[in-house]
Amino acid sequence: MVKGLYDNRLNTNIAGLKMKTPITTASGTFGFGLEFTDFLDLEKVGAVTTKGTTLEPRAGNKGQRAVETPAGMLNCIGLENPGSDYFLKETLPELKKYKVPVIVNIAGSSPEEYGELAAKLDVKGVDALEINISCPNVKHGGIAFGTCPESAAEVVEQVKKNTSKVVITKLSPNVTSVTEMALAVEAAGTDAISLINTLIGVKIDIHRQKPVLGNITGGLSGPCVRPVAVKMCYDVAQVVKVPIIGMGGIMNAEDAIEFFLAGASAVAVGTANFVDPTIAETICHGILEYMDDHKIKKLSDMIGAALPEGKLPTK
């Protein structure tokens, strides 16, 4: 029988970030958390991960920014956000009223900018930083940090030098080798890894004979990407020793459990928040039911159980 949402069997620890449930919210799908308080008690998630935050306010991309696709959606929001000053003065004080860890997703255009933002957010109420390395590196022709191991490592090093918070690096799936990227950011000092960010896709309006999105390309998310995400989590879990937050198309408890078995110590729910704002709580109940059915005493007992050796690499 399910004992309750705060059953300590759901506790997990991401490099010192203590979560009472293994569910956080994927950046960009939950606003800053406050927008969902009419639907969900924020204290019923393991952590709130905010939308991408930059040093200065950003208006985002022009034109249409989102479109549904079969079993998913494409978006090209363009990191629209009010900037770090607004977050610190207006948003963080409200988030601090809730007893829930806060993970701030950060984005920049140079390693130095990431470092400056990390230092600025090294304040009480921020529990961890999630580095969005899918951003373009303006110093090197606009190539995304997340596609170059050396560039990704440089960003991680800058952030680590400027914060006392837990540092999580979010990996892009749009690479030749996700394990190479994972090893690079681990060597650079990241405390944890989250994966995957969105895949790249295009939707064309066959009547207008033009791309639908104003930015032409967009990030593909939703259940259509889940097998890719699980595979990448499965691969990365076998080569790194830092904890993993898995994400990509999680719509229910069964989906989340796949990631745990593939080596994730926590998961982030993204697109599903648009379908059901209370999904994070619902998934927790489903995980507990699964644990009861399979006589699993604690979450850690199933983390990595589907890996070749049936366990994670020794730390």
C-alpha positions, 0 to 999 in steps of 0.5 A: 500500500502507498504510504504517502508522498513524503515516504522516505523511500523516495529520498534522493541525493544529488551531490549534496542536494537533498530531495524528498522526492526524485522529481524536479521540473525541467527548465523552461516548462515550469516557468519559475515555479510560482506560475504553477502554485494555483495547481500544485503545491511546490513542496510536493516536488523534490526541487523546482528547476527554473527556466533559463536565466541570463545576466540581462533580460532577454526578449526571446525569438520573434515569430511563432515560438511553439508548435505541436508535433506527433507525440511531442512539441517544438519550441524556439522560445529563445531564453526569454526571461527578465534577467538575473536582477529581477530574479534575485529581487522579485522571484527568489524571495517568493520561492524562498517561502516554500520548503523546496530546493531551487535549481536555477538554470543559467545561460550565457554567451561566453565562459566568463559570462557564465562565471559572472552569473554563477557568482551573482546567484551564489546566494541563500535560497539558490541550492544548485545551478544547472548549466545550459551548455546548448547556448552558442559560444559567441567567441567561437563563431556561434558553435554551441558549448554543448557540442565541444568537450573543451568549450563545455569544460571551460564553462564548467570550470568558470561556474565552479570557480564562482559558486559554492552551490551544487553544479549540474551540467545539462547535456545536449543530445545533438552531439556525436558522442554524449559520453565524451561530453559527459566525461569532459564535464565530469573532469572539469568538476561538475557535481552532477549531470542532467540529460537530455536537452531537446533534439533539433527539429523543423516543422514546415507548413505545407500550405505556406511552404515555409517553416512554422517557427520564427527561428526555423529550427526548434527544440523537440521534446515530449514522449517522442524523444524518450527512447533517445533520452533513456539510451543516452542516460544508460550510456552515460551512467556507465562511464561517469561517477557523478549522479545523473538527473534524467529527462526527456519525454517523461509522462508517467511513473513508468517513464520515470522508472525507466530512467532510474533503472538506466542509472538516473538518481532523479528525473525532471518532468518537462512537456508533461507539465503542459498537459497536467500541471500536477503530474509531478505529484502523480508520478511520485504516487506511481513510483511508490506503487511500483516499489510496493509491487516489486518489494523495493525498499528504497529508491536507490535499490533500483538506480542502475538496476538495468545496467550491464553490471546491474549497478552504477560505477563505483564512486 
